[in-house]
Amino acid sequence: MSFTPFLPSPPEVSPKELTRLLENDEPIQIMDVRAPERVAKGRIDLVSPGRFHNIRGSELIKYGDVPSTGLDPAIPVAVVCGHGMDSKILAAHLGRLGLEAKSLKGGLAAWMRFTQPRELDPPQGIDRFLQFDRIGKGCLGYLLVSDGQALVVDPPLVCPEYLQALEEAEAELVGVADTHAHADYLSGAPGLARHFGVPYYLHEADSIYPYDGTPGRVGFTPVAEGSSIEVGRARVDVVHTPGHTDGSVTYVVEDRAALTGDFLFVESIGRPDLGGKEEEWAGKLWASMARAVREWDNGLAIYPAHYASERERRMGQAVGIPFGVLLAENEILRIQDPEVFLHHILSQKAPFPDVYRKIKAINVGLAPIVESEIEELEVGRNECALGGTSG
């Protein structure tokens, strides 16, 4: 009788553990074994260039010594493939060569979905304030809890971390809101609102498909300038800040924290060309920015919906910045002439991600969510800021 001997699986590292290693600056190097064209669409980019390696798995398996791989034998290796299967084989191969190698559990697909909750300093009236950091995409969402009631803002389609935090807070979800109709990821807000039977808040101008004006088919409760959302003993005011989209809003929590969506970032502002109306929306972006500079308090904490790099972490590991500091450091906000602003904005051309049209159509209810397409639609970092990244 023949048999196959039992071969123990190589050790794995979860996206959560890899995040901890990277954020603590512990030595780690990445070996991505996917095809270079796949890597170009999205990869783990939180390591220095010298610690990121890309060798196609079918080639790496042929290597018989460590020097030929380019890897540092003294530094642990996280091996990355698409879904965490091929990386197990290749991590074991590297282990046999003498390296400390682990397979990234779930592969890049899991990395792109992983979300890290972070506690924020809650404004008066808020009991818990969480930022949810989707590290692979540079996307941020929020949970506010007050007197046993909760509001979720800008959640992704798959959001178990939000639900876990909601359960741990023993809070009743009373609403779900989007700062705008997103183009870089599939929003979980409409589905979450339907599941819990609560309002889905969105500005009416973002309920249409901007490329041809087709009305969307997603059900929502409209918010507008001057309206507010009550959450426990706290009030969340709506400020219309168009420019990135026509219906972009900022949710201001008790006059102390502003969830700016893609209007303001730590190192940039939202690009106005993702709806096909660049000049029109650039003018609206100027008006929104000038108003914020004129009216917002320097102590207002700015929390955006995206970021591009680790440089934008200003409050511990959280992404956020006091408005007064933002005014001092973000050069675009210091422009005082609208013509200079518009010239600057319109000169910052970046490639238009064609996939954003499909994502936008899904988010306004004009196209179905196809499970097999989600991973490809959402791969890679956001390109929502001026110049193509949020930084």
C-alpha positions, 0 to 999 in steps of 0.5 A: 500500500502506498501513501503520501507522507504527512507534510506539515503546513508552513507557518502563516501570518495573518493580515492583522499580525503583519499589520502589527509587525509593519506598524511597529517597524519590526524587521520583515520583508515581502516576497510577492510571488504573483505575476508582475502585472498583477503586482502592478495593480496592487501590492503590500506597499508599507515596506521600503523598496529594498524589502519588497521582492517580486519573483513569479512563483513558477520561477522562485520554486527553481531557486536553490539558494538564498542569494539568488532570491535577493532576500536578506537571510537575517530578516523574516519573510512574508510570502504573498500570492493571490489567495494564500495557497501558492504562498504556502508551497513557496514559503515552505520552499524558502524555509528549506533554503534556510529562511524564516518564511511565513505565508500570508493567510488569505493572500493579497485578497485578504490583505485588501479586505482587512480593516484595523479598528482604532480608537479616537479621542471622542468629542463631547457627547460621544462615548466611543469614536472609532476609525476603521483603517482598511490598510491595503486600500488606504480607506477609512470609515467610522463608528460613533456611539452615544448613549447606546446608539450608533452611527456608521460612516463610509463602511466597505461592502464587507465590514465584520470589524464594524459589526464586532465593534457595534456588538462590543459597544452594546449599541443600537445602530440608528443610521448609516451614512456615506460622505459621498457616492464612492468610486474606488470601493463598493459601499456597504452602507446601503446594505447595512442600512437595509439589514438593520432597518435604519436610514441610509444617509446620502446627499441627493446630488450623489444619488445619480450616475454623474457620467450621463445623469441617470437617476440611481436606484438606491434607496436613501434618506437625503441629507443637505446643508443644515440638516443633522443626524441625532445619535444618542445625546450627540448631534452630527451636522451636515455641511455640503462640501461639493467638488470631489463629487456634487453631493460630497458632505462633511459630517461635523460631530459636536463642532469638534470633529469633521468626517470630511470624506474625500473633500480634505485629506491630510496631505491633499484634497479630493480630485474633481475629475472623477465624475467627468465634470472637472472644470465645473467641480473644480470651481465648486471645490474652490468654494468649499475650500474657501468656506472651510478656511474662512469658517472652520475652527483651527481646533476642529479635528479632520478625519478623511475617508482616504490616505495614501501613505504612512506620512498621513498618520498624525494622531498615533496610528490614526489618520487625522489632523487638527484643521489649524495644522492642516492649514499650515502644512497643506499648501493647497489650502493656503492658495488665496486666489481662485484663478491660481487654485483652478490652474493648479487643480486642472494642471494636476492631471492623473490617469482616470481609473476606468473601473471607477465607472463600474464601481460608481454604477454599483454604488448608486444602484444601477449595476448589480454586485457580482461576487466574482468581480469584487476582488478585481474591482477593488484591488489596489490603493485608492486614487481619489486625491488630486494627482491620483493619490490621497497624498 
